[in-house]
Amino acid sequence: MYPADRVQTNLRKGVLEWCALAVIRSGDVYGRDLAHTLAGLGLLASEGSLYPLLSRLRESGWVETRWAESDAGPPRRYYRITPEGRDAVAGFEDSWRALSTSVESALGRTTDG
């Protein structure tokens, strides 16, 4: 039997960056809130893996950050998508739709035994 957990882990790793961008696209988001959203969607196993990803997105120019004061402690870093990030996630959406259609077609095929 093929280990389903491994399949899920590999699929999540492949789409996490794009899903994070898609969530950020809807508006400025605090890192911990983004982690909770992605975890709630079943896309993030550990909050610790999100911050290196956010750093890579920032270095790529796809997100930018701003600091805001918090009533609950130290200032918080909020993430905002850039125009380049919007273009990148739009490109991913097109690729994803084409790929998922192909995968669905392959999975739906029957063979004559």
PEUR-V118581 format. One line per field, one symbol per residue. phi: phi as a letter, one per 20 degrees, with the letter a starting at -180 (. if undefined). psi: psi as a letter, one per 30 degrees, with the letter a starting at -180 (. if undefined). burial: 1 if it has 24 or more other C-alpha atoms within 12 Angstrom, else 0. Layout:
# PEUR-V118581
phi->???
psi->???
burial->???
This chain:
# PEUR-V118581
phi->.ffffffgfffggfdggfffgfffgfqgbfgfffffffffemdcebffefffffffffffnecccbdcfcfdqfgdeddcfegfffffffffgffffffffffffffefddee
psi->kkjeeeeeeeeeeffeeeeeeeeefflkkkeeeeeeeeeffgfkekeffeeeeeeeeeefgfllllkklkfgbllkkkkkkleeeeeeeeeeeeeeeeeeeeeeeeffklkk.
burial->00000000000100111111111110011110011011000011000001001100110001111000000000001111110011011000000000000000000000000
